[in-house]
Amino acid sequence: MTKKENRYHNFKSGFIAITGAPNAGKSTLLNRMLGEKISITSKKPQTTRNRILGIVHRKNAQLIFIDTPGVHRTNQVFNAKIVEEALSAIGDVDIVLVMVDVSKPDPDSETFLVEKLSDRKTPVILVLNKIDLVKKHNILSFINQWSNAYPFKAIVPISAKHGTQVEKLMAEMETVLPKGPPLFPEDALTDVPEKFIAAEMIREKVFRQTGQEIPYATAITIDSFKEPKEGLVKISAVIHVERDSQKGIIIGKKGSKLKKIGEEARKEIERMVGTKVFLKLFVRVQKNWSKDTKAIRRFGY
């Protein structure tokens, strides 16, 4: 046995899908485990639209997470595409994490997801999130309820926001992962480019700065992403909306809303790239893009 083979003799590695109803805290958990922000978050459901891959390096294991969009029943074209993306991740992994928000359960979406898992042999771990918001006896009630609903490999109550029992969850996953060498280099954090994460950070600020309808009518494209010259990254991005009225709301009075979105996104992107960023934002109307399959594909969904 070579030195390298001996090093990885008891090593484990594999893919883990983080699934659950919208707003269960999947992206918050991924960012917590990574110790870095690569997946955007907000209090609005369906913030995550794409599969985001994040890699956690441990002493004897490499955990490769896929953060998926929220799973729910839907008849809308765009939302159906998002749910399809989430469900497709389940078939390609070694472990499935099912996250439940115990403070605001979504029985319809959760039952829908468990139904989709019923014919699979992949180990499934149930994660009861946001335990900091409920009483202990309610958590025990959830454990009893879910124990009878599906043969989970384990049920782990956590608070992704505060990090409570997240280490226990990772240790539990490590015991289930198959043996194998690392699949990514030791310094890899994700497989998505900075350009993609920058677009997501802009979209997050739109989610956080606008009302109910606006976030879901927006898509972000990066027109240019110029690598640092003299310590400055230059980015030009477009916020696409579906109606003229939405464009007005995002721009705001005398451009105040767009300026706020730009300032907050720029700070996040600067933390990511580690240097100063010049961010220029434009707003364009793409009529009813979320109902247009060609436009949905063009925007990367």
C-alpha positions as CSV (number, residue, x, y, z in Angstrom):
1,M,0.0,0.0,0.0
2,T,1.4,3.4,-1.0
3,K,1.7,6.3,1.5
4,K,-1.2,8.0,-0.3
5,E,-3.4,4.9,-0.2
6,N,-2.6,4.4,3.5
7,R,-3.5,8.0,4.3
8,Y,-7.0,7.4,2.9
9,H,-7.4,3.8,4.1
10,N,-10.2,4.7,6.5
11,F,-11.3,7.9,4.7
12,K,-14.9,8.5,3.7
13,S,-16.4,10.8,1.1
14,G,-19.7,11.3,-0.7
15,F,-22.5,13.5,-1.8
16,I,-25.3,14.7,0.5
17,A,-28.5,16.4,-0.7
18,I,-30.0,19.0,1.6
19,T,-33.7,18.9,0.9
20,G,-36.9,20.1,2.5
21,A,-39.8,22.5,2.2
22,P,-39.3,26.1,1.2
23,N,-37.7,28.2,4.0
24,A,-36.7,25.2,6.1
25,G,-33.2,26.7,6.6
26,K,-31.2,24.5,4.1
27,S,-28.9,27.3,2.8
28,T,-28.3,28.6,6.4
29,L,-27.2,25.0,7.4
30,L,-24.9,24.7,4.4
31,N,-23.2,28.1,5.1
32,R,-22.9,27.1,8.8
33,M,-21.2,23.8,8.0
34,L,-18.9,25.5,5.4
35,G,-18.0,28.4,7.7
36,E,-18.4,30.5,4.5
37,K,-21.4,32.0,2.7
38,I,-21.9,30.5,-0.7
39,S,-25.7,30.0,-0.7
40,I,-28.0,33.0,-0.3
41,T,-30.6,33.3,2.4
42,S,-33.7,35.3,3.2
43,K,-37.0,34.9,5.1
44,K,-38.9,34.5,1.9
45,P,-39.5,30.9,0.6
46,Q,-37.9,29.7,-2.6
47,T,-34.8,31.9,-2.2
48,T,-32.6,29.1,-3.6
49,R,-33.3,28.3,-7.2
50,N,-30.3,26.3,-8.3
51,R,-28.4,23.4,-6.9
52,I,-25.4,24.8,-5.0
53,L,-22.5,22.5,-4.1
54,G,-20.4,23.0,-1.0
55,I,-17.5,21.0,0.3
56,V,-16.7,20.4,4.0
57,H,-13.2,18.9,4.7
58,R,-12.9,16.9,7.9
59,K,-10.0,14.9,9.3
60,N,-11.3,11.6,8.0
61,A,-14.0,12.6,5.6
62,Q,-15.0,14.9,2.8
63,L,-18.7,15.8,2.9
64,I,-20.0,17.2,-0.4
65,F,-23.3,19.0,0.0
66,I,-25.9,19.9,-2.6
67,D,-28.2,22.7,-1.4
68,T,-31.4,22.2,-3.3
69,P,-34.4,24.5,-3.8
70,G,-37.5,24.0,-1.6
71,V,-39.7,21.0,-2.6
72,H,-43.4,21.7,-2.8
73,R,-46.5,20.9,-4.9
74,T,-46.9,23.5,-7.7
75,N,-48.5,24.0,-11.1
76,Q,-46.5,27.1,-12.1
77,V,-44.0,26.5,-14.9
78,F,-41.0,28.2,-13.2
79,N,-41.7,26.7,-9.7
80,A,-42.1,23.3,-11.3
81,K,-38.7,23.6,-12.9
82,I,-37.2,24.5,-9.5
83,V,-38.8,21.5,-7.8
84,E,-37.7,19.2,-10.6
85,E,-34.1,20.5,-10.0
86,A,-34.4,19.7,-6.3
87,L,-35.8,16.2,-6.8
88,S,-33.2,15.3,-9.5
89,A,-30.5,15.8,-6.8
90,I,-31.9,13.1,-4.6
91,G,-31.1,10.3,-7.1
92,D,-27.4,11.2,-7.4
93,V,-26.3,11.2,-3.7
94,D,-25.1,8.9,-0.9
95,I,-27.2,10.5,1.8
96,V,-30.4,12.6,1.8
97,L,-30.9,15.2,4.5
98,V,-34.6,16.1,4.9
99,M,-34.9,19.4,6.8
100,V,-38.1,20.3,8.7
101,D,-38.7,23.8,10.3
102,V,-40.2,22.7,13.6
103,S,-41.3,26.3,14.3
104,K,-43.5,26.5,11.1
105,P,-44.1,23.0,9.7
106,D,-45.3,22.6,6.2
107,P,-47.1,19.2,6.3
108,D,-48.1,19.2,2.6
109,S,-44.6,19.9,1.2
110,E,-43.0,17.6,3.8
111,T,-45.4,14.7,3.0
112,F,-44.8,15.3,-0.7
113,L,-41.1,15.0,-0.3
114,V,-41.2,11.9,1.9
115,E,-43.5,10.3,-0.8
116,K,-40.8,11.0,-3.4
117,L,-38.2,9.2,-1.1
118,S,-40.3,6.1,-0.4
119,D,-39.0,4.0,-3.3
120,R,-35.3,4.9,-2.8
121,K,-32.7,3.0,-0.9
122,T,-30.5,6.0,-0.2
123,P,-30.0,6.6,3.6
124,V,-32.1,9.5,4.8
125,I,-31.4,11.6,7.9
126,L,-34.1,13.9,9.3
127,V,-33.0,17.3,10.5
128,L,-35.4,19.1,12.8
129,N,-34.3,22.7,12.4
130,K,-35.0,25.9,14.4
131,I,-35.3,24.0,17.8
132,D,-34.4,27.3,19.5
133,L,-37.9,28.6,18.6
134,V,-39.9,25.8,20.2
135,K,-40.3,24.1,23.5
136,K,-38.5,20.8,24.2
137,H,-41.7,18.7,24.4
138,N,-42.7,19.9,20.9
139,I,-39.4,18.6,19.6
140,L,-40.0,15.2,21.2
141,S,-43.5,15.2,19.6
142,F,-41.9,15.8,16.2
143,I,-39.4,13.0,16.7
144,N,-42.2,10.5,17.6
145,Q,-44.3,11.7,14.7
146,W,-41.6,11.3,12.1
147,S,-40.2,8.1,13.5
148,N,-43.5,6.5,12.5
149,A,-43.7,8.2,9.1
150,Y,-40.4,7.0,7.5
151,P,-37.4,4.7,8.4
152,F,-34.9,7.5,8.9
153,K,-31.3,6.5,9.5
154,A,-31.2,9.1,12.2
155,I,-33.2,12.1,13.5
156,V,-31.1,15.1,14.6
157,P,-32.6,18.3,16.2
158,I,-30.5,21.4,15.4
159,S,-30.5,25.1,15.1
160,A,-28.7,26.0,11.9
161,K,-28.7,29.7,12.8
162,H,-27.0,29.2,16.1
163,G,-25.0,26.1,15.2
164,T,-26.7,24.0,17.9
165,Q,-25.9,20.2,17.4
166,V,-24.6,20.9,13.8
167,E,-21.4,19.1,14.8
168,K,-23.5,16.1,16.0
169,L,-25.3,16.1,12.6
170,M,-22.0,16.1,10.7
171,A,-20.6,13.2,12.8
172,E,-23.8,11.3,12.1
173,M,-23.4,11.8,8.4
174,E,-19.8,10.8,8.6
175,T,-20.8,7.4,10.0
176,V,-23.1,6.8,7.0
177,L,-20.8,7.9,4.2
178,P,-19.2,5.2,2.1
179,K,-15.4,4.7,2.3
180,G,-13.4,6.4,-0.4
181,P,-10.7,9.1,-1.1
182,P,-11.5,12.8,-1.3
183,L,-13.3,13.8,-4.5
184,F,-12.2,17.4,-4.5
185,P,-8.9,19.2,-3.6
186,E,-8.4,20.1,0.0
187,D,-8.8,23.8,-0.6
188,A,-12.0,23.5,-2.6
189,L,-15.1,25.1,-1.1
190,T,-17.6,24.9,-4.0
191,D,-17.7,24.0,-7.7
192,V,-19.6,27.2,-8.8
193,P,-17.6,30.2,-10.1
194,E,-17.5,33.5,-8.3
195,K,-19.5,35.1,-11.1
196,F,-22.4,32.8,-10.2
197,I,-22.2,33.6,-6.5
198,A,-22.0,37.3,-7.2
199,A,-25.2,37.1,-9.2
200,E,-26.8,35.2,-6.3
201,M,-25.7,37.8,-3.8
202,I,-27.3,40.5,-5.9
203,R,-30.5,38.5,-6.0
204,E,-30.4,38.0,-2.2
205,K,-30.4,41.8,-1.7
206,V,-33.4,42.2,-4.1
207,F,-35.2,39.6,-1.9
208,R,-34.4,41.4,1.3
209,Q,-35.0,44.9,0.0
210,T,-38.4,44.4,-1.8
211,G,-41.9,43.3,-1.0
212,Q,-43.7,40.1,-1.6
213,E,-44.1,39.9,-5.4
214,I,-40.9,41.5,-6.6
215,P,-38.3,38.9,-5.6
216,Y,-40.0,36.1,-7.5
217,A,-40.2,38.2,-10.7
218,T,-36.5,38.9,-10.8
219,A,-33.5,37.1,-12.3
220,I,-29.9,38.3,-12.4
221,T,-27.4,38.0,-15.2
222,I,-23.8,39.2,-15.1
223,D,-22.8,41.0,-18.3
224,S,-19.2,41.4,-17.3
225,F,-16.9,40.2,-14.5
226,K,-13.4,41.6,-14.9
227,E,-10.7,40.2,-12.7
228,P,-8.9,42.5,-10.3
229,K,-6.7,45.2,-11.9
230,E,-5.0,47.4,-9.4
231,G,-7.0,45.8,-6.6
232,L,-10.4,46.3,-8.2
233,V,-13.0,43.8,-9.6
234,K,-15.4,45.4,-12.0
235,I,-18.9,43.8,-12.4
236,S,-21.8,44.8,-14.6
237,A,-25.0,43.1,-13.8
238,V,-28.7,43.2,-14.9
239,I,-31.8,42.7,-12.7
240,H,-34.5,41.3,-15.0
241,V,-38.1,41.9,-14.0
242,E,-41.4,41.0,-15.7
243,R,-43.3,44.4,-15.7
244,D,-42.5,48.1,-15.9
245,S,-44.1,48.7,-12.5
246,Q,-41.6,46.2,-10.9
247,K,-38.8,48.1,-12.5
248,G,-39.9,51.3,-10.9
249,I,-40.1,49.6,-7.5
250,I,-36.6,48.2,-7.7
251,I,-35.1,51.5,-8.9
252,G,-37.0,53.4,-6.2
253,K,-37.4,57.1,-5.6
254,K,-34.5,58.9,-7.4
255,G,-32.7,55.5,-7.6
256,S,-32.6,55.0,-3.8
257,K,-33.7,51.3,-3.8
258,L,-31.3,50.3,-6.5
259,K,-28.5,52.1,-4.8
260,K,-29.2,50.3,-1.5
261,I,-29.3,46.9,-3.3
262,G,-26.0,47.7,-5.0
263,E,-24.3,48.8,-1.9
264,E,-25.2,45.8,0.1
265,A,-24.4,43.4,-2.7
266,R,-21.0,45.0,-3.3
267,K,-20.0,44.5,0.4
268,E,-20.9,40.8,0.2
269,I,-19.0,40.3,-3.0
270,E,-16.0,42.2,-1.6
271,R,-15.9,39.8,1.3
272,M,-16.0,36.9,-1.1
273,V,-13.3,38.1,-3.6
274,G,-11.1,39.7,-0.9
275,T,-10.7,43.0,-2.8
276,K,-12.5,46.2,-3.7
277,V,-15.4,45.8,-6.1
278,F,-17.0,48.3,-8.6
279,L,-20.6,47.1,-9.1
280,K,-22.8,48.6,-11.8
281,L,-26.5,47.5,-11.8
282,F,-29.1,47.9,-14.5
283,V,-32.8,47.0,-14.5
284,R,-34.5,45.6,-17.6
285,V,-38.1,44.4,-18.3
286,Q,-38.4,40.9,-19.7
287,K,-42.2,40.4,-20.0
288,N,-43.5,37.4,-18.1
289,W,-40.1,35.6,-18.2
290,S,-41.1,33.1,-15.5
291,K,-43.7,31.6,-17.7
292,D,-41.4,31.4,-20.7
293,T,-39.3,28.2,-20.8
294,K,-36.8,29.7,-23.2
295,A,-36.2,32.7,-20.9
296,I,-36.0,30.4,-17.8
297,R,-33.2,28.4,-19.5
298,R,-31.5,31.6,-20.7
299,F,-31.4,32.8,-17.1
300,G,-29.8,29.6,-16.0
301,Y,-32.7,27.8,-14.3
